[in-house]
Amino acid sequence: MLPQRHAPILIADKGYDADARVIEPLTARGTQAVIPPRCHRHTLRTYDRVLHQARNLIEHFCAQLKPFRCITTRSDKTARNFLAALHLAASVICLI
């Protein structure tokens, strides 16, 4: 699923550290893979640590969205209404 995504950068955890299955198809498409190497690798790859730390902020924000039932269950019928609910929930989170 990941190699079909079109993005300039992919930030993922160590579970996606697979050369032939994930990293090579992404680099062939021109996507920068920001994935830390697993500790049992013989040759450790380099990755952007600052970008990978931003992944933690994204995960925490998504965890704060979980109490908003309409966001987690995706109960809106249109993408426009879902995006409006997401903006509303994000502004409430930022105000808290």
C-alpha positions as CSV (number, residue, x, y, z in Angstrom):
1,M,0.0,0.0,0.0
2,L,2.8,2.5,0.8
3,P,4.7,2.4,-2.5
4,Q,1.5,3.6,-4.3
5,R,1.3,6.8,-2.2
6,H,2.5,10.0,-3.8
7,A,4.3,12.2,-1.3
8,P,7.6,13.9,-1.2
9,I,8.4,12.5,2.3
10,L,7.2,9.4,4.1
11,I,7.7,9.4,7.9
12,A,7.2,5.9,9.5
13,D,8.4,3.8,12.4
14,K,10.9,0.9,12.5
15,G,8.2,-1.5,11.5
16,Y,8.5,-0.3,7.9
17,D,12.3,-0.8,7.7
18,A,12.2,-3.2,4.8
19,D,14.5,-2.5,1.8
20,A,13.0,-4.4,-1.0
21,R,9.3,-4.1,0.0
22,V,9.2,-0.4,1.2
23,I,12.3,1.7,0.9
24,E,13.5,0.8,-2.6
25,P,10.1,1.4,-4.3
26,L,9.8,4.7,-2.4
27,T,13.2,6.0,-3.4
28,A,12.5,4.9,-7.0
29,R,9.5,7.2,-7.0
30,G,11.5,10.1,-5.6
31,T,10.1,9.9,-2.1
32,Q,12.4,10.5,0.9
33,A,11.9,7.7,3.4
34,V,12.4,8.9,7.0
35,I,12.4,5.5,8.7
36,P,14.8,4.7,11.5
37,P,16.8,1.4,11.0
38,R,16.1,-1.6,13.2
39,C,18.8,-2.4,15.7
40,H,19.6,-5.8,14.2
41,R,20.6,-4.4,10.8
42,H,24.2,-5.0,9.7
43,T,24.5,-1.7,7.8
44,L,22.6,1.1,9.5
45,R,20.9,3.6,7.2
46,T,20.9,7.3,7.9
47,Y,17.6,9.2,8.4
48,D,16.5,12.7,9.3
49,R,16.1,12.6,13.1
50,V,14.4,16.0,13.3
51,L,11.7,15.0,10.8
52,H,11.2,11.7,12.6
53,Q,10.6,13.5,15.9
54,A,7.8,15.4,14.2
55,R,6.0,12.1,13.7
56,N,5.6,12.0,17.5
57,L,3.7,15.3,17.4
58,I,1.4,13.9,14.7
59,E,0.7,10.8,16.7
60,H,-0.2,12.8,19.8
61,F,-2.5,15.0,17.9
62,C,-4.3,12.0,16.4
63,A,-4.6,10.5,19.9
64,Q,-6.3,13.8,21.1
65,L,-8.8,13.4,18.3
66,K,-10.1,10.1,19.6
67,P,-12.6,11.5,22.1
68,F,-14.4,13.3,19.3
69,R,-16.7,10.5,18.2
70,C,-17.8,12.1,14.9
71,I,-14.1,12.1,13.9
72,T,-13.2,8.6,14.9
73,T,-16.3,7.0,13.4
74,R,-16.3,9.1,10.3
75,S,-20.0,9.6,10.6
76,D,-20.3,12.5,8.2
77,K,-21.6,11.7,4.8
78,T,-19.5,14.1,2.7
79,A,-15.8,14.9,2.8
80,R,-16.6,18.6,3.2
81,N,-18.6,18.0,6.4
82,F,-15.9,15.7,7.7
83,L,-13.2,18.3,7.1
84,A,-15.3,21.0,8.8
85,A,-15.7,18.7,11.9
86,L,-11.9,18.0,11.8
87,H,-11.2,21.7,11.8
88,L,-13.6,22.3,14.6
89,A,-12.1,19.5,16.7
90,A,-8.6,20.7,16.0
91,S,-9.4,24.3,17.1
92,V,-11.0,22.9,20.3
93,I,-7.8,20.9,21.0
94,C,-5.6,24.0,20.4
95,L,-7.7,26.1,22.8
96,I,-7.4,23.6,25.6
